[in-house]
Amino acid sequence: MVEQQKTILVVEDRDASRELLRIILESAGYAVIEAVDGRDALEIAQQTVADLVIMDVYMPFLTGFEALAGLRLLPGYNAVPVVALTASAMTGERERALAAGFAEFLTKPVNLARLRGLIRELLRTETI
């Protein structure tokens, strides 16, 4: 039985960061949908349901926190794991993200081994 390809929505306002994540994820066999900010993510999420979302916390228009709250209101996104991604490693930031409903918290630059393990864990898949 062949497992269906999993889709990951990457929400990141920095082009280089978004592209790097796309390359890493696609090379691991995932389908990737890209959003340039939280508002864009909500528009995309109304059209398709991803299996996992990796979202920058601090973006223009809507923060990751605001976009997460919006995602949770959309059909199909109630239980989709959303991973917070940020360059900010301030004290309490991880706890704040987890309390808001993010499944996990990653800091930039992303540790690839940690990213791979986390995706495997959250998607319960052997890919990556």
C-alpha positions as CSV (number, residue, x, y, z in Angstrom):
1,M,0.0,0.0,0.0
2,V,1.5,3.3,-1.1
3,E,1.0,6.2,1.4
4,Q,-0.4,9.4,-0.1
5,Q,2.0,12.3,-0.3
6,K,1.7,14.6,2.7
7,T,1.2,18.4,2.1
8,I,3.0,21.0,4.2
9,L,1.9,24.7,4.1
10,V,5.0,26.9,4.7
11,V,4.1,30.4,5.9
12,E,7.1,32.6,5.9
13,D,7.5,36.3,4.8
14,R,11.2,36.0,3.9
15,D,11.7,34.7,0.4
16,A,15.0,33.0,1.2
17,S,13.7,31.2,4.3
18,R,10.6,30.1,2.5
19,E,12.6,28.8,-0.5
20,L,15.0,26.9,1.7
21,L,12.2,25.1,3.6
22,R,10.5,24.3,0.3
23,I,13.7,22.7,-1.1
24,I,14.3,20.7,2.0
25,L,10.7,19.5,2.3
26,E,10.2,18.7,-1.4
27,S,13.5,16.8,-1.6
28,A,12.1,14.7,1.3
29,G,9.0,13.8,-0.7
30,Y,6.5,16.3,0.6
31,A,4.2,18.5,-1.4
32,V,4.7,22.1,-0.4
33,I,2.3,25.0,-0.5
34,E,3.8,28.5,0.1
35,A,2.2,31.5,1.7
36,V,4.0,34.9,2.1
37,D,2.2,36.0,5.3
38,G,-0.6,35.1,7.6
39,R,-3.3,36.7,5.5
40,D,-2.1,34.7,2.4
41,A,-2.0,31.5,4.5
42,L,-5.7,31.9,5.5
43,E,-6.7,32.5,1.9
44,I,-4.8,29.4,0.7
45,A,-6.2,27.3,3.6
46,Q,-9.7,28.1,2.5
47,Q,-8.9,26.3,-0.8
48,T,-6.9,23.3,0.5
49,V,-6.2,21.5,3.8
50,A,-2.6,20.8,4.5
51,D,-1.4,17.9,6.7
52,L,1.0,20.2,8.6
53,V,1.7,23.9,8.7
54,I,5.1,25.5,9.5
55,M,4.5,29.2,10.2
56,D,6.7,32.1,11.0
57,V,5.5,33.9,14.2
58,Y,6.3,37.5,13.3
59,M,5.0,38.5,9.8
60,P,3.3,41.5,8.3
61,F,-0.5,41.9,8.2
62,L,-1.2,38.9,10.6
63,T,1.2,37.5,13.2
64,G,1.6,33.7,13.4
65,F,-0.6,33.8,16.5
66,E,-3.4,35.6,14.7
67,A,-3.1,33.4,11.6
68,L,-3.2,30.3,13.9
69,A,-6.4,31.5,15.5
70,G,-7.9,32.0,12.0
71,L,-6.8,28.6,10.8
72,R,-8.5,26.9,13.7
73,L,-11.8,28.4,12.5
74,L,-11.5,26.9,9.0
75,P,-13.0,23.5,8.1
76,G,-10.4,20.7,8.3
77,Y,-7.8,22.8,10.3
78,N,-9.1,22.0,13.8
79,A,-6.5,19.3,14.4
80,V,-3.8,20.1,11.8
81,P,-0.5,20.5,13.6
82,V,1.0,24.0,13.3
83,V,4.7,24.5,14.1
84,A,5.8,28.0,15.1
85,L,9.0,29.2,13.5
86,T,10.9,32.3,14.6
87,A,14.2,34.0,14.9
88,S,13.2,35.2,18.3
89,A,14.5,33.0,21.2
90,M,13.4,35.3,24.0
91,T,12.6,33.8,27.3
92,G,9.0,32.6,27.5
93,E,8.5,32.7,23.7
94,R,8.2,28.9,23.4
95,E,5.8,28.6,26.3
96,R,3.7,31.4,24.8
97,A,3.5,29.7,21.4
98,L,2.6,26.3,22.9
99,A,-0.1,27.9,25.1
100,A,-1.5,29.6,22.0
101,G,-2.0,26.2,20.3
102,F,1.1,25.7,18.3
103,A,2.2,22.0,18.2
104,E,5.9,22.9,18.6
105,F,8.3,25.8,18.5
106,L,11.4,26.0,16.3
107,T,14.0,28.7,16.2
108,K,15.9,30.0,13.1
109,P,18.3,28.9,11.8
110,V,16.4,25.6,11.7
111,N,18.2,22.5,12.9
112,L,17.5,20.1,10.1
113,A,17.7,17.0,12.2
114,R,15.2,18.5,14.6
115,L,13.0,19.6,11.8
116,R,13.0,16.1,10.2
117,G,12.3,14.4,13.5
118,L,9.5,16.8,14.4
119,I,7.8,16.3,11.0
120,R,8.1,12.5,11.3
121,E,6.6,12.7,14.7
122,L,3.7,15.1,13.8
123,L,2.8,13.4,10.6
124,R,3.6,9.9,11.8
125,T,5.4,9.1,8.6
126,E,8.6,7.5,7.5
127,T,9.4,10.3,4.9
128,I,12.1,12.9,5.5
